[in-house]
Amino acid sequence: MLIIIKNIPLGLSKPILEDLLKTTVADTFWFGKGRVMDVHMVQAENRRGKVIEYHCVAMIEPEAAAKRVIRILTGRLIFGVRLKVSEYVVRSWCNDRRQAGKYLHLAREKRVRDRRRHLRINSRYS
């Protein structure tokens, strides 16, 4: 299962985050052993190229271990920032409920202003 950790502080590097995830997923008597398969750091830049947010996408197996990580890390205070952890959902047009039937009128709805922030997402290797 993929999880996303949003708005992580700049001082939280990839090795520190990997250690945090591995200790959270560690073997417990009731839940069994989980594994951190991959950790990928990304940064969001505005139109001027200024980095404004850091995020982390991690793959954790099995799903029960990932849900346990979400429950444990959500709201934890690290470097003065509360972590926001949730399941990362890969969106696809084929499972968009507005494509069929009763929600079709919502797809045609035009909003007064655009809510997108037009951010550029890049990998962060540190």
RODO-2510 file (C-alpha; in nm, 4 decimals, decimal comma):
residues 126
     n   res          X          Y          Z
     1     m     0,0000     0,0000     0,0000
     2     l     0,1238     0,3475    -0,0819
     3     i     0,1104     0,6139     0,1876
     4     i     0,1848     0,9855     0,1609
     5     i     0,3328     1,2019     0,4335
     6     k     0,2434     1,5639     0,3555
     7     n     0,4209     1,8890     0,4448
     8     i     0,7274     1,7380     0,6082
     9     p     0,9865     1,9814     0,7466
    10     l     1,3028     2,0587     0,5507
    11     g     1,5277     1,9117     0,8231
    12     l     1,3705     1,5671     0,7874
    13     s     1,5983     1,3864     0,5409
    14     k     1,5313     1,0584     0,3623
    15     p     1,7463     0,8386     0,5949
    16     i     1,5774     0,9836     0,9048
    17     l     1,2338     0,9278     0,7509
    18     e     1,3228     0,5702     0,6492
    19     d     1,4337     0,4949     1,0063
    20     l     1,1122     0,6450     1,1434
    21     l     0,9017     0,4309     0,9101
    22     k     1,1026     0,1136     0,9797
    23     t     1,0701     0,1525     1,3567
    24     t     0,6971     0,2137     1,3207
    25     v     0,6540    -0,0946     1,1008
    26     a     0,8734    -0,3084     1,3291
    27     d     0,7627    -0,6566     1,4273
    28     t     0,4912    -0,6632     1,6897
    29     f     0,3287    -0,9633     1,8507
    30     w    -0,0289    -0,8940     1,7390
    31     f     0,0149    -0,7557     1,3886
    32     g     0,3096    -0,9447     1,2430
    33     k     0,6021    -0,8049     1,0503
    34     g     0,5711    -0,5262     0,7963
    35     r     0,8288    -0,4003     0,5472
    36     v     0,9109    -0,0603     0,4033
    37     m     0,9590    -0,1381     0,0342
    38     d     1,0419     0,2095    -0,1005
    39     v     1,0622     0,5707     0,0179
    40     h     1,0479     0,8538    -0,2355
    41     m     1,0857     1,2197    -0,1422
    42     v     0,9269     1,4883    -0,3604
    43     q     0,9212     1,8668    -0,3483
    44     a     0,6558     2,1040    -0,4798
    45     e     0,7681     2,4284    -0,6424
    46     n     0,5598     2,7300    -0,7343
    47     r     0,5761     2,9001    -1,0743
    48     r     0,8848     3,1004    -0,9792
    49     g     1,0832     2,7884    -0,8862
    50     k     1,0689     2,8434    -0,5109
    51     v     1,0297     2,5203    -0,3114
    52     i     0,7226     2,5533    -0,0919
    53     e     0,6387     2,1979     0,0235
    54     y     0,8081     1,8640     0,0837
    55     h     0,6229     1,5322     0,0726
    56     c     0,7113     1,1650     0,0977
    57     v     0,5506     0,8691    -0,0783
    58     a     0,6328     0,5303     0,0762
    59     m     0,5343     0,1754    -0,0153
    60     i     0,4649    -0,0451     0,2858
    61     e     0,3640    -0,4105     0,2770
    62     p     0,1309    -0,5647     0,3970
    63     e    -0,1722    -0,3372     0,3998
    64     a    -0,2357    -0,3889     0,7728
    65     a     0,1116    -0,2564     0,8530
    66     a     0,0522     0,0486     0,6316
    67     k    -0,2748     0,1269     0,8086
    68     r    -0,0957     0,0928     1,1426
    69     v     0,1714     0,3406     1,0252
    70     i    -0,1002     0,5865     0,9183
    71     r    -0,2702     0,5575     1,2564
    72     i     0,0515     0,5948     1,4580
    73     l     0,2196     0,8772     1,2627
    74     t    -0,0821     1,0994     1,1957
    75     g    -0,0537     1,4024     1,4207
    76     r     0,2934     1,3174     1,5544
    77     l     0,5037     1,6268     1,6195
    78     i     0,8440     1,6170     1,4430
    79     f     1,0747     1,9208     1,4153
    80     g     0,7867     2,1399     1,5308
    81     v     0,5493     2,0245     1,2541
    82     r     0,2570     1,7841     1,2885
    83     l     0,2693     1,5075     1,0289
    84     k    -0,0272     1,4443     0,7998
    85     v    -0,0227     1,0820     0,6847
    86     s    -0,2821     0,9211     0,4593
    87     e    -0,3254     0,6546     0,1953
    88     y    -0,1943     0,7579    -0,1464
    89     v    -0,4615     0,6928    -0,4069
    90     v    -0,3643     0,6731    -0,7718
    91     r    -0,6412     0,8458    -0,9670
    92     s    -0,7603     0,7272    -1,3069
    93     w    -1,0226     0,8559    -1,5480
    94     c    -1,1795     0,5099    -1,5734
    95     n    -1,2842     0,5071    -1,2056
    96     d    -1,4050     0,8685    -1,1988
    97     r    -1,7682     0,8637    -1,0884
    98     r    -1,8462     1,1784    -1,2899
    99     q    -1,7933     0,9874    -1,6163
   100     a    -2,1233     0,8046    -1,5949
   101     g    -2,4853     0,8662    -1,5124
   102     k    -2,6065     1,0904    -1,2353
   103     y    -2,2770     1,2787    -1,1773
   104     l    -2,2241     1,3789    -1,5422
   105     h    -2,3582     1,7308    -1,4800
   106     l    -2,0797     1,7885    -1,2227
   107     a    -1,8143     1,7250    -1,4860
   108     r    -1,9580     2,0051    -1,6987
   109     e    -1,9819     2,2498    -1,4095
   110     k    -1,7624     2,5551    -1,4610
   111     r    -1,6216     2,7128    -1,1493
   112     v    -1,5798     3,0867    -1,1109
   113     r    -1,2109     3,0600    -1,0273
   114     d    -0,9530     2,7903    -1,0722
   115     r    -0,8595     2,6213    -0,7426
   116     r    -0,5460     2,4511    -0,8721
   117     r    -0,2181     2,5854    -0,7421
   118     h    -0,0130     2,5012    -1,0560
   119     l     0,2757     2,3436    -0,8668
   120     r     0,5669     2,1603    -1,0234
   121     i     0,6599     1,8319    -0,8501
   122     n     1,0258     1,7221    -0,8522
   123     s     1,2208     1,4416    -0,6846
   124     r     1,4313     1,5223    -0,3816
   125     y     1,7278     1,2946    -0,3188
   126     s     1,8486     1,4098     0,0206
***
